Amino acid sequence: MADEAADRKRASARFELSDLLPDGEVIMPLERDGEFVMLVRRGQMTPEVVSEINKRLEHIVGNGLWEQRWGGPCTPHPDKDV
């Protein structure tokens, strides 16, 4: 239990504006163990919107409402038609 709580505290999810996306890409998700970053081409989203999204992601991650499942099966959302 304590390890799960510690893992959640280490996890992060955020949006970042970037000038380094490949041509033709507007967004690019980057994910690794404990971290999710959504890169957004600068000019496609305002810094204010990025800030608001990141505040909400901080709340979601900080309250254990977001998790990554590395090495295990993915479970579809219960409301998703499969």
C-alpha positions as CSV (number, residue, x, y, z in Angstrom):
1,M,0.0,0.0,0.0
2,A,2.7,2.5,1.0
3,D,4.6,1.7,-2.2
4,E,1.5,2.4,-4.4
5,A,1.0,5.7,-2.7
6,A,4.7,6.6,-3.2
7,D,4.4,5.6,-6.9
8,R,1.4,7.9,-7.4
9,K,3.3,10.8,-5.8
10,R,6.2,10.2,-8.2
11,A,4.0,10.0,-11.3
12,S,3.4,13.1,-13.3
13,A,1.3,14.1,-16.3
14,R,1.5,17.5,-18.0
15,F,1.1,19.4,-21.3
16,E,4.0,21.4,-22.6
17,L,4.3,23.8,-25.6
18,S,7.1,22.7,-27.9
19,D,8.9,24.0,-31.0
20,L,10.5,20.6,-31.7
21,L,7.6,18.5,-33.1
22,P,8.1,16.8,-36.4
23,D,6.6,18.6,-39.5
24,G,2.8,17.9,-39.7
25,E,2.4,17.0,-36.0
26,V,0.3,19.2,-33.8
27,I,0.5,17.1,-30.7
28,M,2.7,14.2,-29.6
29,P,2.3,12.1,-26.5
30,L,5.4,11.0,-24.7
31,E,5.2,8.4,-22.0
32,R,7.6,6.5,-19.8
33,D,7.2,4.8,-16.5
34,G,5.8,7.3,-14.1
35,E,5.5,10.2,-16.6
36,F,3.2,11.3,-19.3
37,V,3.9,14.5,-21.3
38,M,1.6,15.8,-24.1
39,L,3.7,18.0,-26.4
40,V,1.7,20.7,-28.2
41,R,3.0,22.7,-31.1
42,R,3.5,26.3,-29.9
43,G,0.8,28.5,-31.3
44,Q,-1.8,25.7,-31.3
45,M,-2.8,26.2,-27.7
46,T,-2.3,29.2,-25.5
47,P,0.0,29.1,-22.5
48,E,-3.1,29.9,-20.3
49,V,-4.9,26.8,-21.6
50,V,-1.8,24.7,-21.0
51,S,-1.6,26.0,-17.4
52,E,-5.3,25.2,-16.7
53,I,-4.9,21.7,-18.1
54,N,-1.8,21.1,-16.0
55,K,-3.7,22.3,-12.8
56,R,-6.4,19.8,-13.5
57,L,-3.9,17.0,-14.3
58,E,-2.1,17.8,-11.0
59,H,-5.3,17.3,-9.2
60,I,-6.2,14.1,-11.0
61,V,-2.7,12.5,-10.5
62,G,-2.4,13.8,-7.0
63,N,-5.7,12.2,-6.0
64,G,-4.9,8.9,-7.5
65,L,-7.4,9.2,-10.3
66,W,-4.8,8.6,-13.1
67,E,-2.5,5.7,-13.3
68,Q,-0.2,4.0,-15.7
69,R,-0.2,0.2,-16.1
70,W,3.2,-0.9,-17.2
71,G,3.7,-4.6,-17.8
72,G,0.1,-5.6,-17.1
73,P,-3.1,-6.0,-19.2
74,C,-5.0,-3.0,-20.2
75,T,-8.6,-2.9,-18.9
76,P,-11.1,-1.1,-21.1
77,H,-13.2,1.5,-19.4
78,P,-16.5,-0.1,-18.2
79,D,-18.5,2.3,-20.4
80,K,-16.6,1.6,-23.5
81,D,-18.3,-0.6,-26.2
82,V,-15.9,-3.4,-27.0
